[in-house]
């Protein structure tokens, strides 16, 4: 039996949030707020037949003091909650099949976290913010009443799944099921595809059929690599696409690109057509800086993926026990009219992040960001000031 616990505290400060028009956009001053969080759990394993019985049980507490820039806590008096997080059982076994190198078969049922690829379609099944508090902390990721069956090997990953999300109070619980396949040629060379029928369970909204294909390639010894993903979403009412292409440059021996450029395009709705082209964020989430919250200001507080086009340049450097990132975004709206504005130009954002692993148990993260509004942002918010943002984040693992 193993125990774990993470205690987290974060302070945030924004100057001229929503371009100086936070009062008119959100109805409140959102210049300063704070989060507290605790994620604690226990896991258990026991030999069972040719494999191992596994289980995990955990809970999450989070609380927000003040109103965050997403506006989710505005008008609420109670913004803290203790909720069940992981609660699943399963079975796994290794080397069951002759002719498959390093195979692991696993089946898990219950509340559990699950991720596909970079998290573009599936990563986060929980809901933070509002009455739960902890919007930025994002501690609630487990899907409810889920089942995941997986066969992983040296070359192949084959998965089948059924998932239900966990909405905030008053939200609608959606569900999805499907399959994911990945073929690994090398550590940084792989291809994958996902089939994902999803039902939002919103009255009047048709079931969605989503498919995606992704690839990552880097030749052995080469400092250059490329990656990308294409997703298509279809129903009787919806016809949307989203994709990204990324070029990466690695230093010798580094697992993280020193510099990368990414172009990402997610459709907005064209009012001149009978179908809705806005890309749906099914259960996307954070797997790395800028994926898939595009910008520490824009992605975290202002815009989702749908109707967003971006150019991103990222520089990463390792200095001792610290990792430094500089991220620049050029952001635009695909269909500005569907956002109620005339211009495509959302603006430019620059973010500086540092992750300092002070000890094995203590992580300190700092963020400084600036969003310089374009005409679209100014037209939407009614303000023109530069939105500045800072965060200090501390996590201690027991």
C-alpha positions as a printed NumPy array, in Angstrom:
array([[  0.   ,   0.   ,   0.   ],
       [  1.331,   3.451,  -0.935],
       [  0.262,   6.875,   0.279],
       [  0.702,  10.228,  -1.394],
       [ -0.28 ,  13.838,  -0.773],
       [  0.409,  17.156,  -2.505],
       [ -0.238,  20.49 ,  -0.805],
       [ -0.382,  23.51 ,  -3.136],
       [ -0.628,  27.246,  -2.697],
       [ -0.708,  29.897,  -5.429],
       [ -0.954,  33.684,  -5.518],
       [ -2.044,  35.602,  -8.621],
       [ -1.923,  39.226,  -9.621],
       [ -3.313,  40.832, -12.768],
       [ -2.947,  44.437, -13.829],
       [ -5.601,  45.744, -16.216],
       [ -7.294,  42.35 , -16.499],
       [ -9.522,  42.117, -19.562],
       [ -7.599,  45.066, -20.991],
       [ -8.759,  47.338, -18.193],
       [-12.44 ,  46.452, -18.646],
       [-12.879,  43.584, -16.162],
       [-15.733,  45.364, -14.39 ],
       [-17.804,  45.575, -17.568],
       [-16.848,  42.115, -18.909],
       [-17.067,  40.102, -15.677],
       [-18.841,  42.43 , -13.28 ],
       [-16.03 ,  42.392, -10.721],
       [-12.463,  43.463, -10.015],
       [-10.178,  40.469, -10.668],
       [ -6.77 ,  41.936,  -9.968],
       [ -5.726,  39.629,  -7.104],
       [ -6.735,  36.198,  -5.831],
       [ -5.259,  33.076,  -4.237],
       [ -5.735,  29.297,  -4.402],
       [ -5.136,  26.525,  -1.892],
       [ -5.243,  22.862,  -2.813],
       [ -4.681,  19.396,  -1.383],
       [ -4.599,  16.178,  -3.406],
       [ -4.18 ,  13.053,  -1.238],
       [ -4.7  ,   9.384,  -1.907],
       [ -3.766,   5.785,  -1.353],
       [ -3.033,   3.009,  -3.853],
       [ -2.91 ,  -0.755,  -3.391],
       [ -1.497,  -3.641,  -5.405],
       [ -1.746,  -7.389,  -4.826],
       [ -0.712, -10.371,  -6.92 ],
       [ -3.748, -11.961,  -8.595],
       [ -3.353, -14.904, -10.969],
       [ -0.821, -14.126, -13.676],
       [ -1.164, -10.419, -13.016],
       [ -1.686,  -7.811, -10.317],
       [ -4.842,  -6.345,  -8.808],
       [ -4.548,  -2.536,  -8.586],
       [ -6.703,   0.125,  -6.95 ],
       [ -6.54 ,   3.81 ,  -6.047],
       [ -8.637,   6.104,  -3.888],
       [ -8.039,   9.838,  -3.524],
       [ -9.726,  13.12 ,  -2.761],
       [ -9.169,  16.759,  -3.695],
       [ -9.738,  19.91 ,  -1.685],
       [ -9.408,  23.315,  -3.327],
       [-10.351,  26.836,  -2.347],
       [-10.183,  30.241,  -4.002],
       [-10.01 ,  33.533,  -2.144],
       [-11.082,  36.456,  -4.314],
       [-12.333,  36.385,  -7.893],
       [-10.134,  34.837, -10.598],
       [ -9.737,  36.3  , -14.074],
       [-11.817,  33.562, -15.691],
       [-14.852,  35.033, -13.936],
       [-15.967,  31.619, -12.671],
       [-16.112,  32.724,  -9.021],
       [-17.761,  36.121,  -9.562],
       [-20.922,  36.428,  -7.472],
       [-20.296,  33.258,  -5.437],
       [-19.851,  33.277,  -1.666],
       [-18.59 ,  29.686,  -1.297],
       [-15.691,  28.82 ,  -3.585],
       [-14.164,  25.786,  -1.9  ],
       [-14.974,  22.076,  -2.096],
       [-13.798,  18.643,  -0.994],
       [-14.527,  16.039,  -3.679],
       [-13.778,  12.414,  -4.451],
       [-11.141,  12.166,  -7.195],
       [ -9.578,   8.789,  -8.056],
       [-11.684,   5.734,  -7.18 ],
       [-10.903,   2.815,  -9.455],
       [ -9.906,  -0.823,  -9.466],
       [ -8.192,  -2.841, -12.122],
       [ -5.924,  -5.658, -13.177],
       [ -2.67 ,  -5.639, -15.105],
       [ -0.286,  -8.297, -16.341],
       [  2.994,  -8.363, -18.244],
       [  4.352, -10.704, -20.932],
       [  1.098, -12.53 , -21.596],
       [  1.403, -12.827, -25.355],
       [  4.093, -14.623, -27.308],
       [  5.436, -12.6  , -30.208],
       [  4.705,  -9.201, -28.584],
       [  7.728,  -7.569, -27.   ],
       [  7.322,  -6.11 , -23.492],
       [  3.53 ,  -6.304, -23.499],
       [  1.382,  -5.046, -20.625],
       [ -2.364,  -5.69 , -20.528],
       [ -4.44 ,  -3.561, -18.148],
       [ -8.133,  -3.003, -17.426],
       [ -9.352,  -0.321, -14.997],
       [-12.886,   0.649, -13.986],
       [-14.124,   3.658, -12.001],
       [-13.005,   7.242, -11.52 ],
       [ -9.629,   7.665, -13.184],
       [ -7.487,  10.096, -15.147],
       [ -6.909,   9.323, -18.804],
       [ -4.925,  11.101, -21.522],
       [ -4.506,  10.657, -25.276],
       [ -1.453,  12.09 , -27.04 ],
       [ -0.797,  15.714, -26.083],
       [ -4.246,  16.067, -24.507],
       [ -5.798,  17.875, -27.471],
       [ -9.035,  15.853, -27.319],
       [ -8.842,  13.854, -24.066],
       [ -6.986,  14.859, -20.917],
       [ -9.187,  16.416, -18.225],
       [-12.481,  14.908, -17.077],
       [-13.018,  17.067, -13.981],
       [-14.23 ,  20.601, -13.409],
       [-12.458,  23.217, -11.307],
       [-13.317,  26.823, -10.59 ],
       [-16.704,  28.289,  -9.573],
       [-18.06 ,  26.511,  -6.477],
       [-15.134,  24.052,  -6.545],
       [-12.443,  26.755,  -6.463],
       [ -8.912,  26.173,  -7.723],
       [ -9.516,  27.077, -11.391],
       [ -5.836,  27.334, -12.295],
       [ -4.691,  24.452, -10.045],
       [ -6.754,  22.027, -12.128],
       [ -6.564,  19.228,  -9.563],
       [ -9.757,  17.516, -10.732],
       [ -8.895,  15.497, -13.828],
       [-10.52 ,  12.066, -13.275],
       [-13.4  ,  10.915, -15.447],
       [-16.466,   9.457, -13.726],
       [-17.669,   5.879, -14.245],
       [-14.966,   5.197, -16.809],
       [-13.506,   2.018, -18.244],
       [-10.12 ,   1.818, -19.964],
       [ -8.661,  -1.367, -21.465],
       [ -5.094,  -1.105, -22.731],
       [ -2.502,  -3.303, -24.41 ],
       [  0.882,  -1.573, -24.385],
       [  4.063,  -2.979, -25.889],
       [  7.421,  -1.943, -27.266],
       [  5.808,  -1.014, -30.585],
       [  2.039,  -0.854, -30.126],
       [ -0.43 ,   0.853, -27.832],
       [ -4.061,  -0.238, -28.311],
       [ -6.79 ,   1.162, -26.047],
       [-10.571,   1.02 , -25.761],
       [-12.422,   3.334, -23.397],
       [-15.692,   4.7  , -22.104],
       [-15.633,   8.041, -20.262],
       [-18.009,  10.403, -18.487],
       [-16.967,  13.916, -17.523],
       [-17.635,  15.554, -14.139],
       [-19.231,  18.971, -14.704],
       [-19.619,  21.695, -12.103],
       [-22.898,  22.099, -10.265],
       [-25.76 ,  22.528, -12.728],
       [-23.701,  21.36 , -15.711],
       [-24.546,  18.542, -18.1  ],
       [-22.612,  15.298, -17.886],
       [-21.346,  14.226, -21.281],
       [-20.014,  10.829, -22.261],
       [-17.647,   9.401, -24.835],
       [-16.383,   6.001, -25.896],
       [-13.956,   4.883, -28.513],
       [-10.548,   3.519, -29.338],
       [ -6.989,   4.789, -29.534],
       [ -4.097,   3.171, -31.421],
       [ -0.451,   4.183, -31.504],
       [  2.571,   2.683, -33.257],
       [  6.014,   3.515, -31.881],
       [  8.929,   3.297, -34.269],
       [ 11.362,   4.942, -31.84 ],
       [ 11.348,   7.102, -28.716],
       [ 10.426,  10.237, -30.658],
       [  8.941,   8.68 , -33.778],
       [  5.359,   7.45 , -33.568],
       [  1.981,   7.684, -35.248],
       [ -1.443,   7.409, -33.688],
       [ -5.162,   7.63 , -34.378],
       [ -8.266,   8.023, -32.224],
       [-11.935,   7.293, -32.881],
       [-14.146,   9.177, -30.437],
       [-17.964,   9.223, -30.602],
       [-19.19 ,  11.705, -27.97 ],
       [-22.561,  12.783, -26.626],
       [-22.795,  16.072, -24.754],
       [-26.28 ,  15.106, -23.494],
       [-27.338,  18.705, -24.118],
       [-30.971,  18.77 , -25.305],
       [-31.16 ,  19.428, -29.03 ],
       [-27.455,  18.787, -29.681],
       [-26.63 ,  15.794, -31.88 ],
       [-24.045,  13.159, -31.02 ],
       [-20.578,  14.014, -32.28 ],
       [-18.227,  11.721, -34.195],
       [-14.627,  12.847, -33.703],
       [-11.559,  11.28 , -35.298],
       [ -7.946,  12.365, -35.037],
       [ -4.585,  11.368, -36.467],
       [ -1.241,  12.439, -35.018],
       [  2.445,  11.891, -35.656],
       [  5.806,  12.702, -34.132],
       [  9.097,  12.204, -35.965],
       [ 12.772,  12.689, -35.202],
       [ 15.512,  10.733, -36.91 ],
       [ 18.096,   9.208, -34.558],
       [ 20.927,  11.664, -33.968],
       [ 19.135,  14.535, -35.694],
       [ 18.579,  17.773, -33.747],
       [ 15.346,  18.468, -35.651],
       [ 11.926,  16.934, -35.203],
       [  8.348,  17.529, -36.312],
       [  4.971,  16.751, -34.776],
       [  1.345,  17.357, -35.616],
       [ -2.253,  16.309, -35.158],
       [ -5.457,  16.685, -37.163],
       [ -8.933,  16.316, -35.635],
       [-12.258,  16.203, -37.448],
       [-15.634,  16.584, -35.698],
       [-18.9  ,  15.728, -37.478],
       [-22.605,  15.407, -36.727],
       [-25.875,  16.369, -38.396],
       [-25.306,  19.874, -36.967],
       [-21.509,  20.224, -36.758],
       [-18.629,  20.171, -39.259],
       [-15.428,  21.313, -37.523],
       [-11.703,  20.71 , -37.783],
       [ -8.644,  21.537, -35.729],
       [ -4.964,  20.832, -36.269],
       [ -1.426,  21.818, -35.376],
       [  2.035,  21.427, -36.905],
       [  5.182,  21.875, -34.833],
       [  8.89 ,  22.025, -35.709],
       [ 11.318,  21.267, -32.885],
       [ 15.046,  21.651, -32.342],
       [ 16.822,  19.6  , -29.64 ],
       [ 20.188,  20.05 , -27.996],
       [ 22.349,  16.932, -27.645],
       [ 20.94 ,  14.625, -24.984],
       [ 17.953,  16.819, -24.204],
       [ 14.434,  15.403, -23.928],
       [ 12.847,  18.851, -24.274],
       [ 13.137,  20.99 , -27.439],
       [ 15.44 ,  23.968, -27.016],
       [ 13.348,  25.954, -29.472],
       [ 10.105,  25.106, -31.273],
       [  7.599,  26.741, -33.59 ],
       [  3.954,  25.661, -33.66 ],
       [  1.049,  26.691, -35.865],
       [ -2.414,  25.718, -34.572],
       [ -5.786,  26.282, -36.231],
       [ -9.196,  25.553, -34.685],
       [-12.292,  26.433, -36.692],
       [-14.834,  29.047, -35.742],
       [-18.424,  29.064, -36.954],
       [-19.15 ,  30.519, -40.369],
       [-22.612,  32.083, -40.104],
       [-23.103,  31.769, -43.879],
       [-23.263,  27.961, -43.734],
       [-26.037,  25.749, -42.304],
       [-23.69 ,  23.763, -40.057],
       [-21.744,  24.939, -37.02 ],
       [-18.   ,  24.852, -37.735],
       [-16.8  ,  25.844, -34.249],
       [-14.295,  23.314, -32.934],
       [-15.514,  21.57 , -29.765],
       [-13.092,  21.159, -26.853],
       [-14.237,  17.701, -25.743],
       [-11.999,  17.147, -22.708],
       [ -8.754,  18.956, -23.48 ],
       [ -6.271,  19.834, -20.759],
       [ -2.778,  20.765, -19.649],
       [  0.091,  18.421, -20.517],
       [  2.836,  21.025, -20.939],
       [  3.197,  24.806, -21.106],
       [  0.96 ,  25.959, -23.922],
       [ -0.729,  22.568, -24.457],
       [ -3.545,  23.049, -24.643],
       [ -4.177,  26.293, -22.776],
       [ -2.675,  28.644, -25.357],
       [ -1.172,  31.442, -23.326],
       [ -1.086,  31.909, -19.566],
       [ -3.552,  34.767, -20.006],
       [ -5.45 ,  34.032, -23.221],
       [ -5.716,  30.266, -22.797],
       [ -6.239,  30.152, -19.057],
       [ -8.733,  33.004, -18.679],
       [-10.045,  34.416, -21.955],
       [-10.4  ,  31.92 , -24.825],
       [-10.748,  28.196, -25.403],
       [ -9.542,  26.389, -28.51 ],
       [-12.59 ,  26.874, -30.726],
       [-12.276,  29.795, -33.185],
       [ -8.594,  30.33 , -32.356],
       [ -5.577,  30.484, -34.688],
       [ -2.105,  30.779, -33.202],
       [  1.584,  30.984, -33.967],
       [  3.75 ,  29.981, -30.999],
       [  7.521,  30.175, -30.552],
       [  8.946,  28.555, -27.425],
       [ 12.461,  28.653, -25.984],
       [ 13.414,  26.253, -23.154],
       [ 16.6  ,  26.16 , -21.089],
       [ 17.708,  23.971, -18.199],
       [ 19.691,  25.821, -15.513],
       [ 20.644,  23.548, -12.642],
       [ 17.432,  22.331, -11.041],
       [ 15.355,  24.949, -12.85 ],
       [ 13.62 ,  24.904, -16.237],
       [ 13.074,  28.269, -17.926],
       [ 10.555,  28.867, -20.709],
       [  9.875,  31.866, -22.913],
       [  6.726,  31.599, -25.03 ],
       [  5.518,  34.053, -27.661],
       [  2.037,  33.804, -29.226],
       [  0.519,  35.592, -32.19 ],
       [ -3.221,  35.019, -31.76 ],
       [ -6.159,  35.504, -34.13 ],
       [ -9.828,  34.568, -34.422],
       [-10.793,  32.264, -37.301],
       [-14.325,  33.693, -37.599],
       [-14.457,  37.061, -35.807],
       [-18.145,  37.653, -36.587],
       [-19.133,  34.602, -34.534],
       [-17.322,  36.235, -31.6  ],
       [-19.209,  39.474, -32.084],
       [-16.262,  41.476, -33.433],
       [-15.004,  42.665, -36.808],
       [-11.246,  42.123, -36.582],
       [ -9.357,  38.809, -36.589],
       [ -6.434,  40.185, -34.555],
       [ -6.762,  39.029, -30.934],
       [ -3.251,  40.15 , -29.982],
       [  0.258,  39.136, -28.951],
       [  1.174,  37.362, -25.726],
       [  4.567,  36.787, -24.103],
       [  4.979,  34.443, -21.127],
       [  8.007,  33.709, -18.947],
       [  7.852,  30.61 , -16.744],
       [ 10.289,  29.005, -14.324],
       [  9.973,  25.612, -12.638],
       [ 12.448,  25.175,  -9.776],
       [ 12.668,  21.686,  -8.251],
       [ 14.123,  22.958,  -4.996],
       [ 14.11 ,  19.495,  -3.37 ],
       [ 12.679,  16.086,  -4.202],
       [  9.473,  17.21 ,  -2.491],
       [  9.321,  20.957,  -3.137],
       [  8.459,  22.534,  -6.503],
       [  8.317,  26.3  ,  -6.981],
       [  6.862,  27.788, -10.18 ],
       [  6.719,  31.399, -11.278],
       [  4.903,  32.98 , -14.228],
       [  5.012,  36.479, -15.68 ],
       [  2.927,  37.242, -18.741],
       [  1.747,  40.144, -20.875],
       [ -1.089,  40.186, -23.414],
       [ -1.041,  43.075, -25.862],
       [ -4.552,  43.392, -27.303],
       [ -5.295,  43.572, -30.987],
       [ -8.42 ,  45.109, -32.468],
       [-10.527,  41.976, -31.833],
       [ -9.718,  41.916, -28.113],
       [-10.366,  45.644, -27.78 ],
       [-13.674,  45.377, -29.629],
       [-14.782,  42.434, -27.488],
       [-13.803,  43.766, -24.062],
       [-14.143,  47.487, -24.643],
       [-10.687,  48.153, -23.193],
       [ -7.292,  48.758, -24.746],
       [ -4.791,  48.412, -21.87 ],
       [ -2.1  ,  45.732, -21.865],
       [ -3.121,  42.816, -19.62 ],
       [ -0.257,  41.924, -17.25 ],
       [ -0.286,  38.788, -15.104],
       [  1.965,  37.141, -12.507],
       [  1.744,  33.933, -10.497],
       [  3.732,  32.286,  -7.696],
       [  3.004,  28.586,  -7.181],
       [  4.383,  26.212,  -4.533],
       [  3.779,  22.458,  -4.286],
       [  5.022,  20.22 ,  -1.486],
       [  4.742,  16.472,  -1.889],
       [  4.547,  14.403,   1.281]])
